[in-house]
Amino acid sequence: MNKTERMFEIIQILRSHTRSVTAEQLATELEVSVRTIYRDIQALQSMRTPIDGEAGVGYLMRSGYDLPPINFSANELEAIVVGLNLLTRTGDRSLQKAAKSVSNKIESARGKIDSLVVSGWGVEIPEEVDIEIFRAAIRSEQKLRIQYRDDQGNETRRRILPVAMVYYIEVVVLAAWCELRKDFRHFRVDRIVQCEVVNQFFRTRGATLRQEWHSTSH
């Protein structure tokens, strides 16, 4: 998250609270240092963003501060809300956090939509690894080394080129080119017991590998 995105998130967090929010709370929410929050708040205040408060006390957004409206039709907005609620069923912590952030932005601009209810039942959050690691590696086209346990309890170590995430109702699957098997393989995320990022990339090959995977898996 760059500085501009972070300052936008600070505004959204402050707008969603009726009481002051400490720099420590903001730092925890945005996963940065308290010193970074202080600098961002000072930058926002210098741009005449109506943030009251000070270090050691907390910060509060004065009422009446508006960002550009979100221009969606009623059907589009309801589709987004249902989709965001469905993310609670993926077992993906970082996607769930992002969904909450988007929901807060929609609520601050258009009001809360509580007429659409989605069951939270779905994939359990994996304990061994964070799914965000796989999505980040897919985006950056970076290799991973995983330790995988199959349905018989046997464990193998693989070096893989991750290409896609598949979210089923009860499980999440990582699709990847496996250097050990020299072919595409599907790894259930809840059976990946260890994962580390390898300092090797397959840049410019990701899209081609994904097309090959689609053609062989459908």
Backbone as ProteinMPNN parsed JSONL, in Angstrom:
{"seq_chain_A": "MNKTERMFEIIQILRSHTRSVTAEQLATELEVSVRTIYRDIQALQSMRTPIDGEAGVGYLMRSGYDLPPINFSANELEAIVVGLNLLTRTGDRSLQKAAKSVSNKIESARGKIDSLVVSGWGVEIPEEVDIEIFRAAIRSEQKLRIQYRDDQGNETRRRILPVAMVYYIEVVVLAAWCELRKDFRHFRVDRIVQCEVVNQFFRTRGATLRQEWHSTSH", "coords_chain_A": {"N_chain_A": [[0.849, -1.186, 0.0], [0.714, 2.105, -1.042], [1.651, 5.548, -0.165], [-0.417, 7.35, -0.856], [-2.682, 5.655, -1.084], [-2.724, 4.759, 1.539], [-3.259, 7.082, 3.02], [-5.801, 7.64, 2.074], [-7.133, 5.456, 3.139], [-6.875, 6.031, 5.857], [-8.531, 8.273, 6.044], [-10.984, 7.04, 5.464], [-11.245, 5.273, 7.628], [-11.362, 7.03, 9.813], [-13.678, 8.43, 9.148], [-15.564, 6.487, 9.531], [-15.819, 6.208, 12.238], [-17.242, 7.399, 15.257], [-16.018, 8.234, 17.486], [-12.81, 9.3, 18.764], [-9.827, 8.039, 17.237], [-6.917, 6.329, 17.979], [-3.419, 6.804, 17.126], [-2.048, 4.438, 17.384], [-4.068, 2.531, 17.022], [-4.742, 3.028, 14.349], [-2.298, 2.412, 13.153], [-2.102, -0.328, 13.67], [-4.313, -1.277, 12.246], [-3.617, -0.624, 9.608], [-1.211, -1.798, 9.346], [1.326, -0.565, 9.679], [3.972, 1.562, 10.97], [3.627, 3.544, 13.988], [4.859, 5.998, 13.786], [4.762, 6.42, 11.028], [2.015, 6.809, 10.71], [1.687, 9.223, 12.119], [3.096, 10.949, 10.407], [1.523, 10.751, 8.098], [-0.933, 11.764, 8.992], [-0.216, 14.401, 9.57], [0.396, 15.224, 6.99], [-2.116, 15.035, 5.772], [-3.562, 16.903, 7.293], [-2.187, 19.197, 6.559], [-3.131, 19.469, 4.037], [-5.548, 20.523, 4.441], [-7.464, 18.708, 5.269], [-10.132, 17.963, 7.364], [-9.204, 16.968, 10.118], [-9.262, 16.476, 13.49], [-7.413, 16.53, 16.596], [-4.522, 15.031, 18.243], [-1.154, 13.74, 18.634], [-0.911, 11.028, 20.892], [-3.391, 11.452, 21.954], [-5.534, 11.053, 20.123], [-7.466, 10.863, 17.038], [-9.994, 12.516, 15.12], [-12.444, 12.759, 12.633], [-13.914, 15.654, 11.439], [-17.399, 16.313, 11.053], [-19.195, 16.352, 7.924], [-17.298, 16.162, 5.972], [-16.775, 15.102, 2.769], [-16.178, 12.563, 0.346], [-15.769, 11.919, -3.226], [-18.851, 10.746, -4.676], [-20.021, 7.307, -4.853], [-20.815, 5.912, -7.807], [-23.052, 3.815, -8.57], [-25.636, 1.726, -9.914], [-28.732, 0.609, -8.355], [-28.976, -2.186, -8.599], [-26.34, -2.871, -9.311], [-24.97, -2.068, -7.01], [-26.108, -3.737, -5.06], [-25.249, -6.185, -6.045], [-22.503, -5.947, -5.613], [-22.435, -5.764, -2.802], [-23.459, -8.306, -2.024], [-21.468, -9.903, -3.18], [-19.21, -9.059, -1.702], [-19.957, -9.913, 0.856], [-19.963, -12.648, 0.434], [-17.275, -13.168, 0.385], [-16.571, -13.673, 2.985], [-16.746, -16.342, 3.195], [-14.574, -17.551, 2.081], [-12.302, -18.141, 3.547], [-10.056, -16.623, 3.367], [-8.085, -14.452, 4.862], [-6.983, -11.867, 4.225], [-8.464, -11.072, 2.0], [-10.939, -10.943, 3.195], [-10.524, -8.849, 4.961], [-10.069, -6.787, 3.131], [-12.562, -6.75, 1.922], [-14.164, -5.845, 4.015], [-13.168, -3.267, 4.269], [-13.947, -2.143, 1.804], [-16.717, -2.352, 2.102], [-17.122, -0.556, 4.206], [-16.498, 1.827, 2.897], [-18.545, 1.962, 1.013], [-20.759, 2.116, 2.719], [-20.248, 4.548, 3.994], [-20.627, 6.3, 1.936], [-23.087, 5.673, 0.725], [-24.783, 4.674, 2.619], [-25.84, 2.091, 4.935], [-26.515, -1.184, 3.785], [-28.677, -3.43, 4.773], [-30.458, -5.327, 4.011], [-29.767, -7.526, 2.605], [-28.657, -10.677, 3.175], [-26.043, -12.909, 3.738], [-24.965, -16.2, 4.208], [-22.392, -17.052, 6.498], [-21.106, -19.426, 6.432], [-18.59, -21.65, 5.297], [-15.348, -22.02, 3.907], [-12.857, -22.996, 6.212], [-10.51, -20.915, 7.886], [-7.188, -21.326, 6.95], [-4.629, -22.603, 9.106], [-1.877, -22.947, 8.91], [-0.721, -21.464, 6.777], [-0.867, -18.243, 5.135], [-3.266, -17.239, 2.882], [-2.904, -15.024, 1.326], [-0.243, -14.953, 0.6], [-0.069, -16.682, -1.574], [-1.69, -15.414, -3.5], [-0.278, -13.029, -3.816], [2.117, -14.0, -4.89], [1.204, -14.997, -7.308], [0.449, -12.619, -8.577], [2.939, -11.282, -8.742], [4.338, -13.082, -10.174], [6.103, -15.058, -9.045], [8.129, -17.685, -7.839], [7.306, -20.381, -5.584], [8.126, -22.36, -2.704], [6.842, -25.206, -1.382], [5.59, -27.301, 1.252], [3.776, -30.151, 1.089], [0.952, -31.986, 2.136], [-0.612, -34.935, 1.35], [-3.844, -36.629, 0.857], [-3.401, -39.02, 2.087], [-1.665, -38.51, 4.069], [0.98, -38.324, 3.423], [3.958, -36.455, 2.934], [5.425, -34.083, 0.754], [7.983, -32.065, -0.779], [7.73, -29.284, -2.837], [8.609, -27.241, -5.641], [7.036, -24.581, -7.059], [5.159, -22.875, -9.679], [2.931, -20.601, -9.184], [-0.337, -20.088, -10.493], [-3.117, -19.636, -10.344], [-5.977, -19.121, -8.161], [-8.493, -21.135, -6.834], [-11.651, -20.967, -5.639], [-13.619, -22.982, -3.931], [-16.721, -24.218, -2.475], [-16.167, -25.464, -0.004], [-13.417, -25.745, 0.129], [-10.214, -24.247, -0.67], [-8.219, -23.999, -3.527], [-4.958, -24.106, -4.859], [-3.732, -23.563, -7.991], [-1.036, -24.618, -9.948], [2.098, -24.733, -11.765], [4.036, -27.501, -11.404], [7.325, -28.102, -10.661], [8.462, -30.466, -9.927], [6.753, -32.523, -10.871], [6.538, -31.766, -13.471], [4.269, -30.672, -14.653], [0.875, -29.351, -14.528], [-0.563, -28.94, -11.327], [-2.911, -29.307, -8.628], [-3.283, -27.91, -5.525], [-4.611, -28.343, -2.412], [-5.235, -25.75, -0.227], [-5.486, -26.03, 2.532], [-3.922, -28.199, 3.012], [-1.367, -27.503, 2.618], [1.394, -27.323, 4.403], [3.584, -25.811, 4.861], [5.163, -22.898, 3.555], [7.292, -21.004, 1.487], [8.657, -18.089, -0.001], [10.392, -18.046, -3.039], [13.376, -16.697, -4.355], [13.092, -16.382, -7.15], [11.774, -15.749, -10.375], [9.035, -15.956, -12.744], [8.411, -14.154, -14.72], [6.439, -12.647, -17.275], [5.551, -15.063, -18.146], [3.334, -15.861, -16.826], [0.638, -15.326, -17.777], [0.543, -16.943, -20.077], [0.958, -19.501, -18.983], [-1.366, -19.632, -17.455], [-3.334, -19.687, -19.431], [-2.734, -22.153, -20.607], [-3.236, -23.795, -18.439], [-6.012, -23.355, -18.088], [-6.932, -24.469, -20.486], [-6.355, -27.134, -20.147], [-7.695, -27.89, -17.87], [-10.375, -27.547, -18.146]], "CA_chain_A": [[0.0, 0.0, 0.0], [1.534, 3.303, -1.1], [1.251, 6.612, 0.752], [-1.723, 7.887, -1.246], [-3.693, 4.676, -0.685], [-2.772, 4.711, 3.003], [-3.955, 8.269, 3.519], [-7.212, 7.456, 1.751], [-7.668, 4.512, 4.127], [-6.981, 6.757, 7.137], [-9.758, 9.073, 5.956], [-12.136, 6.143, 5.548], [-11.355, 4.749, 8.997], [-11.815, 8.113, 10.689], [-15.068, 8.749, 8.807], [-16.461, 5.42, 9.99], [-15.857, 6.219, 13.7], [-17.82, 8.593, 15.89], [-15.105, 8.607, 18.556], [-11.433, 9.457, 18.303], [-9.06, 6.825, 16.964], [-5.518, 6.6, 18.287], [-2.44, 6.461, 16.099], [-1.736, 3.023, 17.55], [-5.141, 1.764, 16.378], [-4.573, 3.182, 12.902], [-1.091, 1.678, 12.749], [-2.434, -1.75, 13.69], [-5.255, -1.539, 11.155], [-2.957, -0.469, 8.312], [0.016, -2.592, 9.401], [2.495, 0.3, 9.522], [4.438, 2.066, 12.252], [2.934, 4.716, 14.527], [5.541, 7.164, 13.214], [4.212, 6.61, 9.683], [0.677, 7.382, 10.883], [1.864, 10.631, 12.476], [3.478, 11.685, 9.198], [0.377, 10.797, 7.187], [-1.925, 12.677, 9.563], [0.298, 15.756, 9.354], [0.252, 15.524, 5.564], [-3.54, 15.26, 5.517], [-3.943, 18.184, 7.902], [-1.595, 20.271, 5.761], [-3.963, 19.595, 2.845], [-6.825, 21.033, 4.939], [-8.415, 17.648, 5.625], [-10.592, 18.356, 8.705], [-8.91, 15.975, 11.144], [-8.944, 17.056, 14.788], [-6.716, 15.646, 17.52], [-3.072, 15.153, 18.303], [-0.438, 12.546, 19.062], [-1.114, 10.652, 22.285], [-4.801, 11.644, 22.329], [-6.382, 10.39, 19.14], [-7.875, 11.704, 15.925], [-11.422, 12.458, 14.794], [-12.798, 13.505, 11.432], [-15.06, 16.542, 11.633], [-18.538, 15.957, 10.209], [-19.38, 17.171, 6.737], [-16.241, 15.956, 4.985], [-17.267, 14.121, 1.807], [-15.384, 12.151, -0.801], [-16.635, 11.771, -4.397], [-19.84, 9.688, -4.495], [-19.871, 6.048, -5.568], [-21.905, 5.934, -8.773], [-23.533, 2.519, -8.992], [-27.081, 1.547, -9.878], [-29.171, -0.187, -7.213], [-28.627, -3.586, -8.855], [-24.882, -2.992, -9.241], [-24.561, -1.944, -5.623], [-26.511, -4.953, -4.352], [-24.35, -7.255, -6.494], [-21.229, -5.747, -4.915], [-22.62, -6.09, -1.387], [-23.55, -9.766, -1.902], [-20.142, -10.45, -3.463], [-18.333, -8.787, -0.558], [-20.36, -10.796, 1.954], [-19.555, -14.013, 0.102], [-15.852, -13.317, 0.665], [-16.391, -14.208, 4.332], [-16.797, -17.802, 3.1], [-13.406, -18.059, 1.362], [-11.202, -18.5, 4.43], [-8.914, -15.788, 3.0], [-8.113, -13.331, 5.808], [-6.691, -10.566, 3.623], [-9.615, -10.709, 1.178], [-12.008, -10.568, 4.125], [-10.188, -7.513, 5.455], [-10.304, -5.861, 2.029], [-14.013, -6.655, 1.745], [-14.678, -4.977, 5.076], [-12.783, -1.904, 3.931], [-14.819, -1.695, 0.714], [-18.055, -2.199, 2.674], [-17.135, 0.699, 4.965], [-16.526, 2.924, 1.94], [-19.889, 2.019, 0.448], [-21.673, 2.587, 3.76], [-20.016, 5.965, 4.271], [-21.101, 7.097, 0.805], [-24.464, 5.396, 0.313], [-25.568, 4.147, 3.731], [-25.742, 0.656, 5.17], [-27.511, -2.046, 3.145], [-28.817, -4.587, 5.66], [-31.562, -6.153, 3.534], [-29.189, -8.678, 1.921], [-27.954, -11.477, 4.182], [-25.325, -14.047, 3.166], [-24.453, -17.102, 5.233], [-20.945, -17.012, 6.678], [-20.562, -20.787, 6.408], [-17.749, -21.907, 4.13], [-14.006, -22.551, 4.13], [-12.184, -22.6, 7.443], [-9.256, -20.195, 7.65], [-6.028, -22.204, 7.17], [-3.799, -22.214, 10.235], [-0.442, -23.038, 8.628], [-0.244, -20.463, 5.823], [-1.764, -17.14, 4.806], [-3.599, -17.351, 1.466], [-2.417, -13.831, 0.637], [1.073, -15.266, 0.044], [-0.258, -17.289, -2.891], [-2.195, -14.403, -4.427], [0.82, -12.093, -4.085], [3.069, -14.682, -5.767], [0.58, -15.05, -8.637], [0.539, -11.272, -9.156], [4.34, -10.932, -9.027], [4.909, -14.19, -10.948], [7.258, -15.493, -8.263], [8.063, -19.088, -7.467], [7.127, -20.739, -4.181], [8.51, -23.708, -2.27], [5.831, -25.627, -0.421], [5.564, -28.658, 1.782], [2.38, -30.527, 0.875], [0.512, -33.254, 2.721], [-1.746, -35.446, 0.572], [-4.95, -37.181, 1.647], [-2.903, -40.182, 2.825], [-0.756, -38.046, 5.111], [2.35, -38.288, 2.921], [4.404, -35.095, 2.689], [6.456, -33.86, -0.258], [8.369, -30.667, -0.973], [7.598, -28.943, -4.248], [8.817, -25.869, -6.071], [5.912, -24.398, -7.968], [4.878, -21.597, -10.306], [1.495, -20.439, -8.939], [-1.006, -19.391, -11.604], [-4.514, -19.277, -10.086], [-6.641, -19.584, -6.954], [-9.845, -21.622, -7.11], [-12.41, -20.941, -4.391], [-14.796, -23.84, -3.893], [-17.574, -23.952, -1.318], [-15.586, -25.952, 1.244], [-11.959, -25.726, 0.091], [-9.534, -23.344, -1.601], [-7.196, -24.764, -4.243], [-3.939, -23.358, -5.577], [-3.312, -24.186, -9.238], [0.356, -24.23, -10.183], [2.977, -25.621, -12.51], [4.906, -28.166, -10.433], [8.605, -28.45, -11.276], [8.748, -31.872, -9.627], [5.946, -33.385, -11.753], [6.595, -31.228, -14.825], [2.889, -30.584, -15.115], [0.028, -28.584, -13.627], [-1.099, -29.65, -10.184], [-3.823, -28.545, -7.779], [-2.924, -28.124, -4.127], [-5.554, -27.811, -1.432], [-4.515, -24.833, 0.646], [-5.482, -26.527, 3.909], [-2.94, -29.286, 3.114], [-0.024, -26.927, 2.499], [1.801, -27.165, 5.798], [4.666, -24.822, 4.938], [5.351, -22.195, 2.288], [8.276, -19.936, 1.489], [8.835, -17.429, -1.29], [11.705, -18.29, -3.643], [13.876, -15.513, -5.047], [13.13, -16.675, -8.58], [10.536, -15.28, -10.981], [8.688, -16.468, -14.073], [7.73, -13.009, -15.297], [5.96, -12.7, -18.67], [5.053, -16.413, -18.45], [2.141, -16.142, -16.046], [-0.573, -15.355, -18.594], [0.61, -18.119, -20.946], [0.722, -20.675, -18.145], [-2.773, -19.639, -17.065], [-4.097, -20.133, -20.592], [-2.504, -23.591, -20.727], [-3.958, -24.437, -17.348], [-7.442, -23.309, -18.417], [-7.235, -25.39, -21.585], [-6.224, -28.526, -19.692], [-8.523, -28.183, -16.693], [-11.793, -27.361, -18.453]], "C_chain_A": [[0.892, 1.245, 0.0], [0.951, 4.406, -0.214], [-0.132, 7.159, 0.427], [-2.843, 6.951, -0.822], [-3.865, 4.659, 0.828], [-3.512, 5.916, 3.571], [-5.443, 8.206, 3.218], [-7.858, 6.517, 2.768], [-7.813, 5.177, 5.492], [-8.26, 7.587, 7.157], [-10.984, 8.189, 6.13], [-12.344, 5.62, 6.965], [-11.898, 5.825, 9.923], [-13.274, 8.475, 10.411], [-16.041, 7.711, 9.358], [-16.572, 5.356, 11.515], [-16.459, 7.532, 14.213], [-16.969, 9.063, 17.061], [-13.685, 8.67, 18.017], [-10.742, 8.107, 18.177], [-7.589, 7.154, 17.202], [-4.614, 6.227, 17.116], [-2.067, 4.993, 16.17], [-2.784, 2.148, 16.876], [-5.025, 1.84, 14.856], [-3.385, 2.388, 12.395], [-1.355, 0.181, 12.693], [-3.319, -2.117, 12.51], [-4.557, -1.539, 9.799], [-1.61, -1.178, 8.236], [1.249, -1.743, 9.047], [2.909, 0.788, 10.901], [3.617, 3.278, 12.689], [3.551, 5.988, 13.952], [5.016, 7.466, 11.807], [2.833, 7.244, 9.749], [0.777, 8.863, 11.218], [2.2, 11.462, 11.235], [2.297, 11.826, 8.244], [-0.692, 11.768, 7.695], [-1.492, 14.127, 9.343], [0.141, 16.167, 7.898], [-1.207, 15.816, 5.214], [-3.999, 16.608, 6.086], [-3.382, 19.358, 7.117], [-2.369, 20.494, 4.469], [-5.382, 20.027, 3.204], [-7.886, 19.955, 5.108], [-8.835, 17.879, 7.072], [-10.449, 17.255, 9.753], [-8.508, 16.707, 12.418], [-8.204, 16.034, 15.639], [-5.228, 15.848, 17.463], [-2.474, 13.852, 18.797], [-0.657, 12.29, 20.548], [-2.546, 10.787, 22.749], [-5.717, 10.865, 21.404], [-6.849, 11.38, 18.098], [-9.341, 11.451, 15.582], [-11.665, 13.31, 13.553], [-14.023, 14.363, 11.713], [-16.16, 16.188, 10.643], [-18.608, 16.886, 8.999], [-18.313, 16.999, 5.685], [-16.667, 14.83, 4.051], [-16.226, 13.842, 0.742], [-16.313, 12.036, -2.009], [-17.591, 10.591, -4.228], [-19.51, 8.436, -5.296], [-21.062, 5.912, -6.505], [-22.214, 4.539, -9.292], [-25.05, 2.536, -9.014], [-27.437, 0.69, -8.679], [-28.781, -1.652, -7.392], [-27.12, -3.81, -8.761], [-24.409, -2.969, -7.795], [-24.924, -3.196, -4.83], [-25.653, -6.138, -4.77], [-23.008, -7.167, -5.779], [-21.353, -6.166, -3.457], [-22.692, -7.6, -1.177], [-22.181, -10.396, -2.147], [-19.174, -10.244, -2.312], [-18.665, -9.692, 0.611], [-19.952, -12.24, 1.696], [-18.073, -14.249, 0.38], [-15.599, -13.83, 2.076], [-16.341, -15.727, 4.309], [-15.546, -18.4, 2.474], [-12.296, -18.548, 2.276], [-9.954, -17.677, 4.185], [-8.951, -14.517, 3.846], [-7.947, -11.979, 5.118], [-7.82, -10.123, 2.701], [-10.78, -10.279, 2.056], [-11.777, -9.156, 4.66], [-10.446, -6.472, 4.377], [-11.794, -5.661, 1.801], [-14.633, -5.744, 2.79], [-14.366, -3.515, 4.783], [-13.677, -1.335, 2.835], [-16.234, -1.461, 1.23], [-18.163, -0.888, 3.448], [-17.204, 1.901, 4.034], [-17.916, 3.088, 1.336], [-20.873, 2.586, 1.471], [-21.504, 4.076, 4.025], [-20.555, 6.848, 3.158], [-22.588, 6.915, 0.521], [-25.356, 4.906, 1.45], [-25.488, 2.636, 3.804], [-26.866, -0.092, 4.46], [-27.619, -3.318, 3.978], [-29.956, -5.507, 5.236], [-31.086, -7.404, 2.811], [-28.313, -9.438, 2.911], [-27.336, -12.694, 3.506], [-24.77, -14.9, 4.296], [-22.941, -17.031, 5.293], [-20.297, -18.381, 6.641], [-19.725, -20.99, 5.161], [-16.412, -22.493, 4.541], [-13.469, -22.073, 5.466], [-10.867, -21.92, 7.105], [-8.075, -21.11, 7.927], [-5.149, -21.687, 8.3], [-2.322, -22.127, 9.872], [0.074, -21.902, 7.756], [-1.312, -19.391, 5.619], [-2.0, -17.167, 3.3], [-3.078, -16.154, 0.672], [-1.053, -14.072, -0.009], [0.927, -15.81, -1.373], [-0.739, -16.254, -3.909], [-1.104, -13.405, -4.792], [1.831, -12.717, -5.054], [2.516, -14.805, -7.184], [0.716, -13.694, -9.325], [1.962, -10.941, -9.585], [5.043, -11.978, -9.879], [6.214, -14.663, -10.312], [7.066, -16.937, -7.804], [7.898, -19.263, -5.954], [7.68, -22.131, -3.933], [7.54, -24.108, -1.17], [6.11, -27.035, 0.088], [4.1, -29.071, 1.81], [2.084, -31.898, 1.454], [-0.708, -33.747, 1.956], [-2.794, -36.077, 1.475], [-4.567, -38.438, 2.409], [-1.943, -39.799, 3.944], [0.699, -37.992, 4.679], [2.742, -36.851, 2.574], [5.514, -35.056, 1.647], [6.772, -32.376, -0.317], [8.354, -30.389, -2.471], [8.031, -27.495, -4.485], [7.832, -25.63, -7.201], [5.875, -22.982, -8.547], [3.372, -21.377, -10.167], [0.82, -19.62, -10.037], [-2.44, -18.962, -11.292], [-4.969, -19.809, -8.736], [-8.058, -19.987, -7.328], [-10.581, -21.727, -5.776], [-13.659, -21.802, -4.533], [-15.599, -23.533, -2.627], [-16.871, -24.322, -0.023], [-14.062, -25.927, 1.265], [-11.468, -24.654, -0.873], [-8.373, -24.117, -2.213], [-6.249, -23.81, -4.963], [-3.545, -24.154, -6.814], [-1.915, -23.692, -9.58], [1.041, -25.22, -11.117], [3.969, -26.196, -11.512], [6.193, -28.597, -11.132], [8.986, -29.894, -11.015], [8.035, -32.792, -10.611], [5.975, -32.941, -13.211], [5.204, -31.135, -15.449], [2.108, -29.695, -14.148], [-0.498, -29.482, -12.523], [-1.995, -28.702, -9.393], [-3.544, -28.92, -6.33], [-3.992, -27.506, -3.225], [-4.785, -26.97, -0.421], [-4.441, -25.348, 2.075], [-4.535, -27.704, 4.1], [-1.52, -28.794, 2.856], [0.444, -26.574, 3.909], [2.938, -26.157, 5.967], [4.838, -24.184, 3.566], [6.408, -21.123, 2.463], [8.434, -19.386, 0.076], [10.262, -17.664, -1.777], [12.12, -17.049, -4.422], [14.125, -15.816, -6.528], [11.765, -16.315, -9.163], [10.289, -15.985, -12.31], [7.914, -15.383, -14.828], [7.566, -13.145, -16.809], [5.418, -14.079, -19.037], [3.723, -16.707, -17.776], [0.887, -16.276, -16.877], [-0.609, -16.589, -19.489], [0.341, -19.396, -20.161], [-0.744, -20.773, -17.739], [-3.657, -20.119, -18.22], [-3.949, -21.644, -20.783], [-3.267, -24.358, -19.654], [-5.462, -24.474, -17.626], [-7.787, -24.341, -19.483], [-7.16, -26.851, -21.154], [-7.147, -28.888, -18.552], [-10.007, -27.994, -16.952], [-12.202, -28.198, -19.652]], "O_chain_A": [[1.712, 1.435, 0.898], [-0.098, 4.231, 0.406], [-0.932, 7.405, 1.33], [-3.846, 7.396, -0.263], [-4.979, 4.561, 1.342], [-4.305, 5.778, 4.502], [-6.26, 8.667, 4.016], [-8.985, 6.746, 3.207], [-8.778, 4.911, 6.208], [-8.983, 7.607, 8.153], [-11.913, 8.542, 6.856], [-13.474, 5.534, 7.445], [-12.792, 5.563, 10.728], [-14.021, 8.792, 11.336], [-17.204, 8.019, 9.619], [-17.332, 4.543, 12.04], [-16.213, 8.611, 13.672], [-17.171, 10.164, 17.574], [-13.398, 8.151, 16.938], [-11.036, 7.164, 18.912], [-7.079, 8.146, 16.683], [-4.988, 5.447, 16.24], [-1.801, 4.366, 15.144], [-2.451, 1.149, 16.238], [-5.191, 0.837, 14.162], [-3.451, 1.765, 11.336], [-0.89, -0.503, 11.781], [-3.106, -3.136, 11.854], [-4.871, -2.361, 8.938], [-0.948, -1.164, 7.198], [2.089, -2.139, 8.238], [2.261, 0.46, 11.896], [2.994, 3.95, 11.867], [2.838, 6.949, 13.663], [4.845, 8.629, 11.44], [2.508, 8.115, 8.942], [0.035, 9.674, 10.665], [1.653, 12.547, 11.04], [2.091, 12.885, 7.653], [-1.285, 12.508, 6.91], [-2.304, 14.976, 8.974], [-0.204, 17.31, 7.6], [-1.495, 16.736, 4.449], [-4.732, 17.352, 5.434], [-4.027, 20.402, 7.017], [-2.287, 21.565, 3.868], [-6.301, 19.917, 2.393], [-9.08, 20.253, 5.092], [-7.968, 17.982, 7.94], [-11.437, 16.685, 10.215], [-7.537, 17.464, 12.43], [-8.343, 14.827, 15.439], [-4.724, 16.71, 16.743], [-3.174, 12.978, 19.308], [-0.598, 13.211, 21.363], [-2.896, 10.295, 23.822], [-6.575, 10.106, 21.856], [-6.658, 12.588, 18.243], [-9.855, 10.342, 15.729], [-11.163, 14.428, 13.439], [-15.049, 13.86, 12.17], [-15.873, 15.803, 9.51], [-18.153, 18.029, 9.036], [-18.389, 17.609, 4.618], [-16.898, 13.71, 4.507], [-15.5, 14.73, 0.295], [-17.532, 12.054, -1.84], [-17.2, 9.55, -3.699], [-18.801, 8.502, -6.301], [-22.2, 5.808, -6.047], [-21.699, 4.129, -10.333], [-25.684, 3.256, -8.243], [-26.556, 0.106, -8.049], [-28.311, -2.291, -6.451], [-26.67, -4.811, -8.203], [-23.55, -3.758, -7.402], [-24.13, -3.663, -4.013], [-25.356, -7.006, -3.949], [-22.44, -8.186, -5.386], [-20.474, -6.848, -2.931], [-22.062, -8.127, -0.26], [-21.771, -11.305, -1.424], [-18.403, -11.143, -1.977], [-17.765, -10.189, 1.288], [-19.631, -12.973, 2.631], [-17.653, -15.388, 0.587], [-14.526, -14.368, 2.349], [-15.937, -16.344, 5.295], [-15.448, -19.62, 2.343], [-11.426, -19.298, 1.833], [-8.896, -17.988, 4.731], [-9.745, -13.613, 3.585], [-8.697, -11.045, 5.402], [-8.112, -8.93, 2.618], [-11.522, -9.361, 1.707], [-12.714, -8.369, 4.793], [-10.976, -5.398, 4.662], [-12.243, -4.55, 1.521], [-15.529, -4.959, 2.48], [-15.193, -2.634, 5.018], [-14.115, -0.187, 2.917], [-16.882, -0.488, 0.846], [-19.174, -0.191, 3.359], [-17.882, 2.884, 4.335], [-18.404, 4.205, 1.167], [-21.712, 3.425, 1.141], [-22.482, 4.788, 4.253], [-20.902, 8.006, 3.392], [-23.274, 7.859, 0.129], [-26.562, 4.741, 1.261], [-25.108, 1.98, 2.834], [-28.027, 0.313, 4.523], [-26.752, -4.188, 3.899], [-30.377, -6.369, 6.006], [-31.898, -8.253, 2.441], [-27.335, -8.894, 3.423], [-28.018, -13.424, 2.787], [-24.171, -14.377, 5.236], [-22.277, -16.959, 4.258], [-19.082, -18.5, 6.8], [-20.11, -20.549, 4.078], [-16.346, -23.357, 5.414], [-13.601, -20.901, 5.818], [-10.188, -22.303, 6.151], [-7.96, -21.631, 9.037], [-4.947, -20.481, 8.438], [-1.588, -21.328, 10.454], [1.188, -21.421, 7.967], [-2.493, -19.603, 5.892], [-1.046, -17.123, 2.523], [-2.837, -16.266, -0.53], [-0.735, -13.475, -1.037], [1.696, -15.453, -2.266], [-0.256, -16.219, -5.041], [-1.01, -12.979, -5.944], [2.343, -12.033, -5.94], [3.27, -14.727, -8.154], [1.056, -13.62, -10.506], [2.175, -10.385, -10.663], [6.197, -11.798, -10.265], [7.272, -14.67, -10.941], [5.965, -17.343, -7.43], [8.298, -18.408, -5.164], [7.702, -22.974, -4.83], [7.431, -23.429, -0.149], [6.775, -27.838, -0.566], [3.279, -28.431, 2.467], [2.856, -32.843, 1.289], [-1.73, -33.062, 1.912], [-2.662, -36.068, 2.699], [-5.312, -38.885, 3.281], [-1.464, -40.661, 4.681], [1.567, -37.649, 5.481], [1.949, -36.115, 1.986], [6.423, -35.886, 1.656], [5.948, -31.536, 0.045], [8.893, -31.158, -3.266], [7.84, -26.634, -3.626], [7.795, -26.378, -8.177], [6.457, -22.042, -8.006], [2.605, -21.919, -10.963], [1.339, -18.587, -10.459], [-2.94, -18.021, -11.908], [-4.44, -20.797, -8.226], [-8.743, -19.267, -8.054], [-10.18, -22.487, -4.894], [-14.632, -21.405, -5.174], [-15.205, -22.696, -1.815], [-16.96, -23.584, 0.958], [-13.469, -26.076, 2.333], [-12.193, -24.212, -1.765], [-7.633, -24.805, -1.509], [-6.675, -22.84, -5.591], [-3.079, -25.288, -6.704], [-1.638, -22.495, -9.511], [0.632, -26.374, -11.244], [4.674, -25.441, -10.842], [6.153, -29.372, -12.089], [9.743, -30.488, -11.782], [8.635, -33.733, -11.13], [5.492, -33.656, -14.089], [5.0, -31.476, -16.614], [2.609, -29.33, -13.085], [-0.837, -30.642, -12.757], [-1.866, -27.48, -9.47], [-3.566, -30.094, -5.96], [-4.24, -26.301, -3.271], [-3.805, -27.429, 0.166], [-3.441, -25.13, 2.759], [-4.354, -28.168, 5.226], [-0.576, -29.584, 2.874], [-0.061, -25.634, 4.524], [3.219, -25.706, 7.077], [4.678, -24.846, 2.54], [6.421, -20.414, 3.469], [8.354, -20.122, -0.907], [11.22, -17.5, -1.021], [11.289, -16.423, -5.08], [15.196, -15.551, -7.074], [10.731, -16.542, -8.534], [11.206, -16.535, -12.919], [6.907, -15.654, -15.481], [8.425, -13.679, -17.51], [4.877, -14.252, -20.129], [3.057, -17.687, -18.11], [0.137, -17.238, -16.709], [-1.658, -17.214, -19.649], [-0.406, -20.266, -20.609], [-1.304, -21.868, -17.685], [-4.611, -20.867, -18.008], [-4.922, -22.334, -21.086], [-3.856, -25.408, -19.909], [-6.109, -25.502, -17.425], [-8.816, -25.011, -19.394], [-7.827, -27.708, -21.735], [-7.367, -30.07, -18.287], [-10.822, -28.253, -16.067], [-13.364, -28.168, -20.058]]}, "name": "protein", "num_of_chains": 1, "seq": "MNKTERMFEIIQILRSHTRSVTAEQLATELEVSVRTIYRDIQALQSMRTPIDGEAGVGYLMRSGYDLPPINFSANELEAIVVGLNLLTRTGDRSLQKAAKSVSNKIESARGKIDSLVVSGWGVEIPEEVDIEIFRAAIRSEQKLRIQYRDDQGNETRRRILPVAMVYYIEVVVLAAWCELRKDFRHFRVDRIVQCEVVNQFFRTRGATLRQEWHSTSH"}
